Amino acid sequence: MSERGLLIVFSGPSGVGKGTVRQEIFSTPDHKFEYSVSMTTRAQRPGEVDGVDYFFRTREEFEELIRTGQMLEYAEYVGNYYGTPLSYVNETLDKGIDVFLEIEVQGALQVKTKVPDGVFIFLTPPDLEELEDRLVGRGTDSQEVIVQRIERAREEIALMREYDYAVVNDHVPLAAERVKRIIETEHFRVERVIGRYDKMIKNTKPIR
């Protein structure tokens, strides 16, 4: 039976470039992660594909999934729900495959209470001025929403201490490489592999 996969929780403030860094990680043939597509009630943006970028659902549909306990985590952010379907994540981890979650900070903290042995990585901007420039340049939000996102970013950066690692997104390929190195290192942590060696010792016959 294969060892259970790692749950990699990747989050940070809106506009920091989580999706861009994640795409960079998944664009290389050496990655061994399964991307868990999040679910949201926000409007589908031009170019986004349902089931690829997000599972787009109505507010009523999302709230029914919450009520029936089918979400690993969820959060309401700037008027919309975001969350992670539970069954898919567990099935994939049980196969020994690492699951990569790109989620909001609120949701990440919920996951930490349920899966404390996950790998929690916080993506940070070089500074808040750069973050604001990215939000403005994205061209998808009103000035009022951008102000809300910057204020929320201040609060979320203060929660960085709840994570295992912080990675600065100053250059996308570098940030992606840092994340991959963190995950590779986590696979060698003694507490993650000790069970395998305990079995080896127990099942090995003494040398005569």
Secondary structure, 3 states (H helix, E strand, C coil): CCCCCCEEEEECCCCCCHHHHHHHHHCCCCCCEEEECCEECCCCCCCCCECCCEEECCHHHHHHHHHCCCEEEEEEECCEEEEEEHHHHHHHHHCCCEEEEECCHHHHHHHHHHCCCCEEEEEECCCHHHHHHHHHHHCCCCHHHHHHHHHHHHHHHHHHHHCCEEEECCCHHHHHHHHHHHHHHHCCCHHHHHHHHHHHHHHCCCCC
